C-alpha cells in the first residue's frame, strides 16, 4: 500500500469532513452497552485528529450530533449528552488533542444544547481561538438544511443580496474552505444532511468499516485515492 506523506502530493486535501457512522453497530457486535460504542467512537475521533495532524491536514470537521438526532428517544439523547459532556471534560484523549494546539470551532444550532454543554464548548472555542494548529470543527446539533435556513435569515435581516458569496459568509463554516473530501464510515452511502452547501464538489469516500475501527491506514487510503484524482469542478 502506498503511504501518504505530509504535504506530498501537492493536491492533498486541505479539509476533510467525517461522518462517523457505525458506533451503535460496533457496540452490538462487541456485546457492549450502546453508549460504550459512542464512547469508543469519541476516542477514535481524537485518534483520527492526531493522525490527520500528522498528515498536515489544515481543517477537519466531524459530524457529532445531527439536528435529527434530537428526535431519538429521550433517554438516548440524555445519555449521549451526558457521555459527551464527561468526555469533553475528563478524557485523556482530549488532552492529547489539545497538545497539538488546534483551533476548535463549533457549528450547528447550539441554542438547543443545555447550559453545561454550551459552557464547555464555548470555553474550548475561546481557549483555542488564537492557536495556529489545524482547525477542528465539531458539528453538534447540526443539520445542513437548518444551517442554510439560518444563514438565509441572517442575510435577509441585513438587507444584503442573496448570493453565493454572502451565503458562505453567513454559514456556520464562514472562513473555512469547503471540504475537499468527505469520509463516511459504517457502510451507508449518503450525506445525511451534512454540509449540504459546502459539499457541492467534495470527493466522497465510503467505508464499510465501523467508526470505532476506522484507523490511520484507511485514512491514508482515502487521502491517497483523493490525491490521484484530477478535480475539474465541471470545467
N, C-alpha and C positions, 0 to 999 in steps of 0.2 A: 504494500500500500504506500502510495506517495505521501509524503509528510509536508504539511503546510508549514512554512517558516514565517516568522514575524516580518511584516512589511514586504513579503515576497509570495506571490507575484504582485505586480503593480495594480491589477484590477481586483484586489481583495475587497471584501465588503467593509464599508465604513460603519454600517449599522445593521445589526441582526436582531430580529424580534422572535420571541419564543412563545408558542402556545404549548403550555406544559400539561399535556393530557396523559391520562393513564394512572393517576395516583390511586384512585379507588380500586381499579382493576388489580393493581400491584398489591394492595392490601389484602384483597380477597385471595389472590394467588399465594401469598405468603402466610395466609391464615392469621392475619393481624387485624387489630381494630381499624376501622375506617380512617380515623384521624391519624393513625400511625402511617398510613400511606401518604397523607398530605404532609406530615412532618418529614418523612423521607424525601418527599419532593422539594420541600423548602431547603433542606440541607443540600440537596443536589443542585438547586438553583445557585446557592452560594459557591459550590464547587465549579459550576459551569462559568460563573462570573470570573473566578480566578483563572480558569483556563482561557477564557476569552481575552482577559487582560494580557496573558502571556502571548497570545496571538497578535496583540497590538490592536485589538478592536477598540474603536472610539466610543461607540454607543451600543447599548443592549437594552431591549425592552422585554419585560416579562409579564405575561397575562396571568395575574394572580387571582383575581376575583372579578367575574363579569357582572354587568347590570342584571343579567338574567338569573344569576346565582341567588339573588335576593328572593326569588320565587321558590327556592328549595324549602324543604321542611324547616320549621323554626329552629328545631334542635340542631340540625346540621349547620345552619348559619351561625348560631350561637357558639357551637363547638369550634367551628372553623375560625371565627373571630377571636375566641379565647386562645386557640393554638397560635394564631398569627401574632397576637399581642405578646404572648410569652416568648415566642421565637425571636421577635424583634428586640425584646428587652434582655434576654438571657442567653441565647445560644452562642456557643463558641465560634461557629462558622461565620456569624455576623461580624465578630471581631476580626476574623481573618479577612473578610471583605473590606472592612474599614481600614485595614492596614495598607491597602493599595491606594488610598486617598481618592476614592471615587467621588463624583458629584451625583447625588441621589435626587431624582425628580419623581413626584407622584402625579399620575394622570388618572382622570376619572371624576365622577361626581362624588367628591369627598364629603359633601354635606350630609350624605346618608350614613356616614360612619359614626360610631359612638365617640364620646369625648376623649376617652383614654387613647384609642387608636389615632384619633386626629392629633393629639399632643405628641405621641411618639413619632408619627410620620413628619409632622411639622418640624420637630427637633432634628430629625435626620436631614431634612432639606436645608434647614438653617445652618446646621453644623458643617455641612459639606459644600455649601454653595460656592465657596472660594477655592475648592480643591481643583487641581489641574489634571487629575486622572480621568479615566473613562467615565462617561455619563451612564448611569443606570436608571432606567425608567421603570417604575413599578405601576402597572395598570391595575388599580383597585377600585371596585365599584365602577368599572369601565365598560362602556358599550360604544361601538363605532357610530351607530345612528344617533345615540344620545349626544355624543361629542359634537357631531355635525350640527344638530339642532341647537345645542347650547352656543356654539360658535356663531351660527346664523343669527340668533337672538342678540348676541353682543354686537354684531355688525349693524343690525337694524337699529339698535339703541344709539349707536354713534352716528347714524346717518350716512355711513360710508357706502360706496358702491359694492355690490356683491360681485366679487371677482375671486379667481383662484389665489391671487396674492393675499388679499385680505382674509380669505378663509384660512389660509395657512397661518396667518398671524394670530388669529383668534382661536385656533385649535389648541387643545391641551399640550400638544407637542411643538408649540411655537419655538422656533430657533433650533430645532433638532431635524437633521436630514431624514427624509423618508427611508424606511428600511430597505436596504438592497436585497436582503434575504430574510424570508420568514420560515422558521423551522417549526413543524408541528409533530409531536410525538404521539404515540398511542394508537396509531393505525387509521384514524379518521382523516379524510382529505377535504377539509373545508376551513374557512376562516373564522366562523362562529362569531361574527360581529366584531372582529378585531381589526383595528386600524384600517377601516374601510376606505377612507380618503387617502391615507398615506401609502396604501399597498398597490396603487394603480399600476406600477411597473416593478413590483417586487418579484424576485425569483422565489419559488416555493420548493421546500424540501420536506417531504412527508416520510416519517419514520414509523415502523411498526413497534419500535422499542417503547416500553412504558417509561414515563418521565423519570422516575427514581433510578432507572437503569441506564439512562442516557449519559454516555461518558465522553471524555475528551477525544477518543478515537473516532466516534461518529460525528462529533462536531468538526473534527479535522476533515472527515469525508465530505461533509456538507460544504465547507468552505472551499475545499479543493475542487469540487464539482462546479461551484459557483465561479471560481476563478477561470475555469476553462470556457465558460460561456461568453459569447460575443453579444453584448447588450446594445441594441439599436434604438430602443424606445420608439419603435414603429416607424423610424425614419428610413 
